[in-house]
Amino acid sequence: GFNNASLDNGTTALNDWASSQVGVKYNFSKRTIAYGYIGSSQDSLAATTGIKDKSGTVIGIDHQF
């Protein structure tokens, strides 16, 4: 799967943000799934108040007993 979102506030660039993520799942069997997700975001308001660029990665295996 893939997701991309953004907000462009025309009044000022300080209120703009953008985000994108991609994820995959792989079925090893009927009860075991491997998955992975990666994403990043940019927040122009955070340039003055906090963290501007953020990213994350998640990987795992899910097994149903």
PDB file of N, CA, C and O in Angstrom:
ATOM      1  N   GLY A   1       0.814  -1.174   0.000  1.00  0.00           N
ATOM      2  CA  GLY A   1       0.000   0.000   0.000  1.00  0.00           C
ATOM      3  C   GLY A   1       0.864   1.246   0.000  1.00  0.00           C
ATOM      4  O   GLY A   1       2.044   1.199   0.349  1.00  0.00           O
ATOM      5  N   PHE A   2       0.267   2.359  -0.394  1.00  0.00           N
ATOM      6  CA  PHE A   2       0.972   3.626  -0.465  1.00  0.00           C
ATOM      7  C   PHE A   2       0.027   4.739  -0.053  1.00  0.00           C
ATOM      8  O   PHE A   2      -1.156   4.709  -0.391  1.00  0.00           O
ATOM      9  N   ASN A   3       0.541   5.724   0.677  1.00  0.00           N
ATOM     10  CA  ASN A   3      -0.246   6.880   1.080  1.00  0.00           C
ATOM     11  C   ASN A   3       0.606   8.133   0.925  1.00  0.00           C
ATOM     12  O   ASN A   3       1.789   8.139   1.264  1.00  0.00           O
ATOM     13  N   ASN A   4      -0.008   9.190   0.408  1.00  0.00           N
ATOM     14  CA  ASN A   4       0.670  10.475   0.275  1.00  0.00           C
ATOM     15  C   ASN A   4      -0.349  11.562   0.588  1.00  0.00           C
ATOM     16  O   ASN A   4      -1.439  11.564   0.015  1.00  0.00           O
ATOM     17  N   ALA A   5      -0.018  12.479   1.481  1.00  0.00           N
ATOM     18  CA  ALA A   5      -0.940  13.550   1.859  1.00  0.00           C
ATOM     19  C   ALA A   5      -0.160  14.835   2.081  1.00  0.00           C
ATOM     20  O   ALA A   5       1.007  14.807   2.471  1.00  0.00           O
ATOM     21  N   SER A   6      -0.821  15.967   1.827  1.00  0.00           N
ATOM     22  CA  SER A   6      -0.165  17.249   2.070  1.00  0.00           C
ATOM     23  C   SER A   6      -1.215  18.330   2.289  1.00  0.00           C
ATOM     24  O   SER A   6      -2.378  18.178   1.915  1.00  0.00           O
ATOM     25  N   LEU A   7      -0.780  19.413   2.898  1.00  0.00           N
ATOM     26  CA  LEU A   7      -1.619  20.584   3.111  1.00  0.00           C
ATOM     27  C   LEU A   7      -0.822  21.799   2.687  1.00  0.00           C
ATOM     28  O   LEU A   7       0.275  22.038   3.192  1.00  0.00           O
ATOM     29  N   ASP A   8      -1.367  22.563   1.765  1.00  0.00           N
ATOM     30  CA  ASP A   8      -0.723  23.784   1.296  1.00  0.00           C
ATOM     31  C   ASP A   8      -1.635  24.938   1.661  1.00  0.00           C
ATOM     32  O   ASP A   8      -2.599  25.228   0.953  1.00  0.00           O
ATOM     33  N   ASN A   9      -1.326  25.594   2.765  1.00  0.00           N
ATOM     34  CA  ASN A   9      -2.104  26.735   3.227  1.00  0.00           C
ATOM     35  C   ASN A   9      -1.579  27.962   2.514  1.00  0.00           C
ATOM     36  O   ASN A   9      -0.456  28.393   2.775  1.00  0.00           O
ATOM     37  N   GLY A  10      -2.366  28.531   1.622  1.00  0.00           N
ATOM     38  CA  GLY A  10      -1.920  29.626   0.775  1.00  0.00           C
ATOM     39  C   GLY A  10      -1.537  30.892   1.511  1.00  0.00           C
ATOM     40  O   GLY A  10      -0.798  31.712   0.966  1.00  0.00           O
ATOM     41  N   THR A  11      -2.019  31.082   2.744  1.00  0.00           N
ATOM     42  CA  THR A  11      -1.743  32.340   3.442  1.00  0.00           C
ATOM     43  C   THR A  11      -0.318  32.430   3.949  1.00  0.00           C
ATOM     44  O   THR A  11       0.260  33.516   3.969  1.00  0.00           O
ATOM     45  N   THR A  12       0.265  31.301   4.362  1.00  0.00           N
ATOM     46  CA  THR A  12       1.639  31.323   4.860  1.00  0.00           C
ATOM     47  C   THR A  12       2.256  29.937   4.725  1.00  0.00           C
ATOM     48  O   THR A  12       1.580  28.925   4.912  1.00  0.00           O
ATOM     49  N   ALA A  13       3.515  29.903   4.408  1.00  0.00           N
ATOM     50  CA  ALA A  13       4.214  28.616   4.271  1.00  0.00           C
ATOM     51  C   ALA A  13       4.457  27.951   5.613  1.00  0.00           C
ATOM     52  O   ALA A  13       4.805  26.771   5.655  1.00  0.00           O
ATOM     53  N   LEU A  14       4.282  28.678   6.715  1.00  0.00           N
ATOM     54  CA  LEU A  14       4.539  28.108   8.035  1.00  0.00           C
ATOM     55  C   LEU A  14       3.477  27.116   8.470  1.00  0.00           C
ATOM     56  O   LEU A  14       3.664  26.434   9.478  1.00  0.00           O
ATOM     57  N   ASN A  15       2.379  27.009   7.754  1.00  0.00           N
ATOM     58  CA  ASN A  15       1.321  26.067   8.124  1.00  0.00           C
ATOM     59  C   ASN A  15       1.269  24.864   7.199  1.00  0.00           C
ATOM     60  O   ASN A  15       0.313  24.093   7.279  1.00  0.00           O
ATOM     61  N   ASP A  16       2.237  24.666   6.335  1.00  0.00           N
ATOM     62  CA  ASP A  16       2.241  23.572   5.370  1.00  0.00           C
ATOM     63  C   ASP A  16       2.863  22.308   5.972  1.00  0.00           C
ATOM     64  O   ASP A  16       3.764  22.378   6.809  1.00  0.00           O
ATOM     65  N   TRP A  17       2.362  21.157   5.527  1.00  0.00           N
ATOM     66  CA  TRP A  17       2.950  19.878   5.928  1.00  0.00           C
ATOM     67  C   TRP A  17       2.770  18.876   4.799  1.00  0.00           C
ATOM     68  O   TRP A  17       1.904  19.049   3.941  1.00  0.00           O
ATOM     69  N   ALA A  18       3.581  17.836   4.800  1.00  0.00           N
ATOM     70  CA  ALA A  18       3.498  16.760   3.815  1.00  0.00           C
ATOM     71  C   ALA A  18       3.887  15.455   4.491  1.00  0.00           C
ATOM     72  O   ALA A  18       4.721  15.432   5.397  1.00  0.00           O
ATOM     73  N   SER A  19       3.268  14.365   4.035  1.00  0.00           N
ATOM     74  CA  SER A  19       3.518  13.065   4.638  1.00  0.00           C
ATOM     75  C   SER A  19       3.348  11.981   3.577  1.00  0.00           C
ATOM     76  O   SER A  19       2.478  12.087   2.712  1.00  0.00           O
ATOM     77  N   SER A  20       4.182  10.934   3.641  1.00  0.00           N
ATOM     78  CA  SER A  20       4.026   9.791   2.745  1.00  0.00           C
ATOM     79  C   SER A  20       4.462   8.523   3.466  1.00  0.00           C
ATOM     80  O   SER A  20       5.394   8.534   4.270  1.00  0.00           O
ATOM     81  N   GLN A  21       3.772   7.436   3.162  1.00  0.00           N
ATOM     82  CA  GLN A  21       4.060   6.132   3.754  1.00  0.00           C
ATOM     83  C   GLN A  21       3.898   5.052   2.694  1.00  0.00           C
ATOM     84  O   GLN A  21       3.132   5.206   1.742  1.00  0.00           O
ATOM     85  N   VAL A  22       4.624   3.967   2.873  1.00  0.00           N
ATOM     86  CA  VAL A  22       4.474   2.793   2.019  1.00  0.00           C
ATOM     87  C   VAL A  22       4.580   1.558   2.917  1.00  0.00           C
ATOM     88  O   VAL A  22       5.358   1.539   3.870  1.00  0.00           O
ATOM     89  N   GLY A  23       3.797   0.541   2.606  1.00  0.00           N
ATOM     90  CA  GLY A  23       3.800  -0.673   3.412  1.00  0.00           C
ATOM     91  C   GLY A  23       3.585  -1.905   2.553  1.00  0.00           C
ATOM     92  O   GLY A  23       2.976  -1.840   1.485  1.00  0.00           O
ATOM     93  N   VAL A  24       4.093  -3.022   3.034  1.00  0.00           N
ATOM     94  CA  VAL A  24       3.929  -4.295   2.334  1.00  0.00           C
ATOM     95  C   VAL A  24       3.604  -5.384   3.352  1.00  0.00           C
ATOM     96  O   VAL A  24       4.006  -5.317   4.513  1.00  0.00           O
ATOM     97  N   LYS A  25       2.867  -6.386   2.885  1.00  0.00           N
ATOM     98  CA  LYS A  25       2.603  -7.584   3.684  1.00  0.00           C
ATOM     99  C   LYS A  25       2.888  -8.794   2.808  1.00  0.00           C
ATOM    100  O   LYS A  25       2.613  -8.781   1.608  1.00  0.00           O
ATOM    101  N   TYR A  26       3.442  -9.839   3.413  1.00  0.00           N
ATOM    102  CA  TYR A  26       3.729 -11.070   2.692  1.00  0.00           C
ATOM    103  C   TYR A  26       3.192 -12.239   3.506  1.00  0.00           C
ATOM    104  O   TYR A  26       3.533 -12.394   4.679  1.00  0.00           O
ATOM    105  N   ASN A  27       2.352 -13.062   2.884  1.00  0.00           N
ATOM    106  CA  ASN A  27       1.765 -14.228   3.540  1.00  0.00           C
ATOM    107  C   ASN A  27       2.708 -15.423   3.396  1.00  0.00           C
ATOM    108  O   ASN A  27       2.850 -15.975   2.305  1.00  0.00           O
ATOM    109  N   PHE A  28       3.351 -15.821   4.496  1.00  0.00           N
ATOM    110  CA  PHE A  28       4.157 -17.029   4.490  1.00  0.00           C
ATOM    111  C   PHE A  28       3.273 -18.263   4.481  1.00  0.00           C
ATOM    112  O   PHE A  28       3.595 -19.262   3.838  1.00  0.00           O
ATOM    113  N   SER A  29       2.165 -18.193   5.191  1.00  0.00           N
ATOM    114  CA  SER A  29       1.200 -19.286   5.248  1.00  0.00           C
ATOM    115  C   SER A  29      -0.161 -18.685   5.606  1.00  0.00           C
ATOM    116  O   SER A  29      -0.310 -17.464   5.652  1.00  0.00           O
ATOM    117  N   LYS A  30      -1.143 -19.537   5.856  1.00  0.00           N
ATOM    118  CA  LYS A  30      -2.470 -19.037   6.225  1.00  0.00           C
ATOM    119  C   LYS A  30      -2.450 -18.289   7.552  1.00  0.00           C
ATOM    120  O   LYS A  30      -3.299 -17.430   7.788  1.00  0.00           O
ATOM    121  N   ARG A  31      -1.479 -18.608   8.434  1.00  0.00           N
ATOM    122  CA  ARG A  31      -1.461 -18.014   9.763  1.00  0.00           C
ATOM    123  C   ARG A  31      -0.246 -17.136  10.051  1.00  0.00           C
ATOM    124  O   ARG A  31      -0.170 -16.550  11.131  1.00  0.00           O
ATOM    125  N   THR A  32       0.704 -17.025   9.126  1.00  0.00           N
ATOM    126  CA  THR A  32       1.915 -16.251   9.363  1.00  0.00           C
ATOM    127  C   THR A  32       2.096 -15.186   8.283  1.00  0.00           C
ATOM    128  O   THR A  32       2.121 -15.489   7.090  1.00  0.00           O
ATOM    129  N   ILE A  33       2.222 -13.939   8.722  1.00  0.00           N
ATOM    130  CA  ILE A  33       2.357 -12.802   7.810  1.00  0.00           C
ATOM    131  C   ILE A  33       3.564 -11.973   8.238  1.00  0.00           C
ATOM    132  O   ILE A  33       3.737 -11.688   9.423  1.00  0.00           O
ATOM    133  N   ALA A  34       4.392 -11.589   7.280  1.00  0.00           N
ATOM    134  CA  ALA A  34       5.476 -10.634   7.523  1.00  0.00           C
ATOM    135  C   ALA A  34       5.019  -9.286   6.975  1.00  0.00           C
ATOM    136  O   ALA A  34       4.333  -9.223   5.956  1.00  0.00           O
ATOM    137  N   TYR A  35       5.407  -8.204   7.661  1.00  0.00           N
ATOM    138  CA  TYR A  35       4.980  -6.879   7.218  1.00  0.00           C
ATOM    139  C   TYR A  35       6.096  -5.871   7.424  1.00  0.00           C
ATOM    140  O   TYR A  35       6.983  -6.064   8.256  1.00  0.00           O
ATOM    141  N   GLY A  36       6.038  -4.803   6.661  1.00  0.00           N
ATOM    142  CA  GLY A  36       6.994  -3.719   6.786  1.00  0.00           C
ATOM    143  C   GLY A  36       6.365  -2.417   6.339  1.00  0.00           C
ATOM    144  O   GLY A  36       5.635  -2.382   5.349  1.00  0.00           O
ATOM    145  N   TYR A  37       6.638  -1.362   7.053  1.00  0.00           N
ATOM    146  CA  TYR A  37       6.118  -0.029   6.740  1.00  0.00           C
ATOM    147  C   TYR A  37       7.240   0.986   6.911  1.00  0.00           C
ATOM    148  O   TYR A  37       8.068   0.862   7.813  1.00  0.00           O
ATOM    149  N   ILE A  38       7.259   1.979   6.049  1.00  0.00           N
ATOM    150  CA  ILE A  38       8.223   3.066   6.167  1.00  0.00           C
ATOM    151  C   ILE A  38       7.507   4.354   5.785  1.00  0.00           C
ATOM    152  O   ILE A  38       6.667   4.364   4.885  1.00  0.00           O
ATOM    153  N   GLY A  39       7.843   5.435   6.472  1.00  0.00           N
ATOM    154  CA  GLY A  39       7.176   6.694   6.188  1.00  0.00           C
ATOM    155  C   GLY A  39       7.994   7.884   6.641  1.00  0.00           C
ATOM    156  O   GLY A  39       8.930   7.758   7.430  1.00  0.00           O
ATOM    157  N   SER A  40       7.616   9.048   6.122  1.00  0.00           N
ATOM    158  CA  SER A  40       8.277  10.281   6.519  1.00  0.00           C
ATOM    159  C   SER A  40       7.277  11.430   6.440  1.00  0.00           C
ATOM    160  O   SER A  40       6.266  11.351   5.742  1.00  0.00           O
ATOM    161  N   SER A  41       7.583  12.494   7.171  1.00  0.00           N
ATOM    162  CA  SER A  41       6.733  13.684   7.130  1.00  0.00           C
ATOM    163  C   SER A  41       7.593  14.927   7.328  1.00  0.00           C
ATOM    164  O   SER A  41       8.656  14.881   7.947  1.00  0.00           O
ATOM    165  N   GLN A  42       7.107  16.029   6.788  1.00  0.00           N
ATOM    166  CA  GLN A  42       7.747  17.331   6.950  1.00  0.00           C
ATOM    167  C   GLN A  42       6.696  18.318   7.425  1.00  0.00           C
ATOM    168  O   GLN A  42       5.583  18.359   6.901  1.00  0.00           O
ATOM    169  N   ASP A  43       7.055  19.100   8.409  1.00  0.00           N
ATOM    170  CA  ASP A  43       6.143  20.086   8.995  1.00  0.00           C
ATOM    171  C   ASP A  43       6.854  21.430   9.025  1.00  0.00           C
ATOM    172  O   ASP A  43       7.805  21.611   9.785  1.00  0.00           O
ATOM    173  N   SER A  44       6.403  22.373   8.203  1.00  0.00           N
ATOM    174  CA  SER A  44       7.094  23.663   8.137  1.00  0.00           C
ATOM    175  C   SER A  44       6.900  24.480   9.409  1.00  0.00           C
ATOM    176  O   SER A  44       7.768  25.285   9.744  1.00  0.00           O
ATOM    177  N   LEU A  45       5.807  24.306  10.120  1.00  0.00           N
ATOM    178  CA  LEU A  45       5.604  25.017  11.380  1.00  0.00           C
ATOM    179  C   LEU A  45       6.590  24.546  12.437  1.00  0.00           C
ATOM    180  O   LEU A  45       7.017  25.328  13.287  1.00  0.00           O
ATOM    181  N   ALA A  46       6.951  23.273  12.385  1.00  0.00           N
ATOM    182  CA  ALA A  46       7.874  22.712  13.379  1.00  0.00           C
ATOM    183  C   ALA A  46       9.284  23.262  13.244  1.00  0.00           C
ATOM    184  O   ALA A  46      10.107  23.059  14.138  1.00  0.00           O
ATOM    185  N   ALA A  47       9.584  23.951  12.152  1.00  0.00           N
ATOM    186  CA  ALA A  47      10.929  24.514  11.982  1.00  0.00           C
ATOM    187  C   ALA A  47      11.254  25.510  13.095  1.00  0.00           C
ATOM    188  O   ALA A  47      12.421  25.705  13.436  1.00  0.00           O
ATOM    189  N   THR A  48      10.233  26.131  13.653  1.00  0.00           N
ATOM    190  CA  THR A  48      10.470  27.093  14.728  1.00  0.00           C
ATOM    191  C   THR A  48      10.079  26.547  16.100  1.00  0.00           C
ATOM    192  O   THR A  48      10.477  27.113  17.118  1.00  0.00           O
ATOM    193  N   THR A  49       9.313  25.465  16.147  1.00  0.00           N
ATOM    194  CA  THR A  49       8.801  24.989  17.431  1.00  0.00           C
ATOM    195  C   THR A  49       9.194  23.563  17.787  1.00  0.00           C
ATOM    196  O   THR A  49       8.936  23.131  18.911  1.00  0.00           O
ATOM    197  N   GLY A  50       9.807  22.815  16.877  1.00  0.00           N
ATOM    198  CA  GLY A  50      10.120  21.428  17.206  1.00  0.00           C
ATOM    199  C   GLY A  50      10.825  20.727  16.070  1.00  0.00           C
ATOM    200  O   GLY A  50      11.628  21.334  15.361  1.00  0.00           O
ATOM    201  N   ILE A  51      10.532  19.457  15.895  1.00  0.00           N
ATOM    202  CA  ILE A  51      11.187  18.625  14.886  1.00  0.00           C
ATOM    203  C   ILE A  51      10.496  18.819  13.548  1.00  0.00           C
ATOM    204  O   ILE A  51       9.288  18.607  13.438  1.00  0.00           O
ATOM    205  N   LYS A  52      11.244  19.219  12.534  1.00  0.00           N
ATOM    206  CA  LYS A  52      10.673  19.487  11.216  1.00  0.00           C
ATOM    207  C   LYS A  52      10.518  18.213  10.398  1.00  0.00           C
ATOM    208  O   LYS A  52       9.444  17.969   9.848  1.00  0.00           O
ATOM    209  N   ASP A  53      11.557  17.398  10.303  1.00  0.00           N
ATOM    210  CA  ASP A  53      11.528  16.177   9.495  1.00  0.00           C
ATOM    211  C   ASP A  53      11.449  14.964  10.407  1.00  0.00           C
ATOM    212  O   ASP A  53      12.217  14.842  11.362  1.00  0.00           O
ATOM    213  N   LYS A  54      10.521  14.072  10.109  1.00  0.00           N
ATOM    214  CA  LYS A  54      10.343  12.858  10.908  1.00  0.00           C
ATOM    215  C   LYS A  54      10.294  11.668   9.968  1.00  0.00           C
ATOM    216  O   LYS A  54       9.808  11.784   8.843  1.00  0.00           O
ATOM    217  N   SER A  55      10.793  10.525  10.418  1.00  0.00           N
ATOM    218  CA  SER A  55      10.686   9.298   9.634  1.00  0.00           C
ATOM    219  C   SER A  55      10.588   8.118  10.583  1.00  0.00           C
ATOM    220  O   SER A  55      10.995   8.189  11.743  1.00  0.00           O
ATOM    221  N   GLY A  56      10.036   7.029  10.061  1.00  0.00           N
ATOM    222  CA  GLY A  56       9.899   5.838  10.883  1.00  0.00           C
ATOM    223  C   GLY A  56       9.858   4.583  10.037  1.00  0.00           C
ATOM    224  O   GLY A  56       9.481   4.619   8.866  1.00  0.00           O
ATOM    225  N   THR A  57      10.247   3.476  10.640  1.00  0.00           N
ATOM    226  CA  THR A  57      10.249   2.180   9.978  1.00  0.00           C
ATOM    227  C   THR A  57       9.745   1.136  10.956  1.00  0.00           C
ATOM    228  O   THR A  57      10.125   1.133  12.127  1.00  0.00           O
ATOM    229  N   VAL A  58       8.884   0.244  10.467  1.00  0.00           N
ATOM    230  CA  VAL A  58       8.360  -0.850  11.287  1.00  0.00           C
ATOM    231  C   VAL A  58       8.446  -2.131  10.466  1.00  0.00           C
ATOM    232  O   VAL A  58       8.032  -2.151   9.307  1.00  0.00           O
ATOM    233  N   ILE A  59       8.981  -3.200  11.056  1.00  0.00           N
ATOM    234  CA  ILE A  59       8.974  -4.507  10.439  1.00  0.00           C
ATOM    235  C   ILE A  59       8.558  -5.529  11.490  1.00  0.00           C
ATOM    236  O   ILE A  59       8.799  -5.344  12.683  1.00  0.00           O
ATOM    237  N   GLY A  60       7.933  -6.602  11.035  1.00  0.00           N
ATOM    238  CA  GLY A  60       7.523  -7.611  12.006  1.00  0.00           C
ATOM    239  C   GLY A  60       6.934  -8.832  11.359  1.00  0.00           C
ATOM    240  O   GLY A  60       6.731  -8.888  10.146  1.00  0.00           O
ATOM    241  N   ILE A  61       6.664  -9.811  12.194  1.00  0.00           N
ATOM    242  CA  ILE A  61       6.010 -11.057  11.783  1.00  0.00           C
ATOM    243  C   ILE A  61       4.833 -11.271  12.713  1.00  0.00           C
ATOM    244  O   ILE A  61       4.960 -11.150  13.932  1.00  0.00           O
ATOM    245  N   ASP A  62       3.682 -11.592  12.129  1.00  0.00           N
ATOM    246  CA  ASP A  62       2.468 -11.864  12.886  1.00  0.00           C
ATOM    247  C   ASP A  62       2.070 -13.320  12.649  1.00  0.00           C
ATOM    248  O   ASP A  62       1.852 -13.733  11.510  1.00  0.00           O
ATOM    249  N   HIS A  63       1.975 -14.098  13.741  1.00  0.00           N
ATOM    250  CA  HIS A  63       1.565 -15.498  13.638  1.00  0.00           C
ATOM    251  C   HIS A  63       0.336 -15.707  14.512  1.00  0.00           C
ATOM    252  O   HIS A  63       0.356 -15.374  15.697  1.00  0.00           O
ATOM    253  N   GLN A  64      -0.709 -16.241  13.954  1.00  0.00           N
ATOM    254  CA  GLN A  64      -1.950 -16.525  14.684  1.00  0.00           C
ATOM    255  C   GLN A  64      -1.948 -17.974  15.150  1.00  0.00           C
ATOM    256  O   GLN A  64      -1.829 -18.895  14.342  1.00  0.00           O
ATOM    257  N   PHE A  65      -2.080 -18.171  16.463  1.00  0.00           N
ATOM    258  CA  PHE A  65      -2.102 -19.533  17.019  1.00  0.00           C
ATOM    259  C   PHE A  65      -3.510 -20.071  17.055  1.00  0.00           C
ATOM    260  O   PHE A  65      -3.728 -21.202  17.491  1.00  0.00           O
TER     261      PHE A  65
END
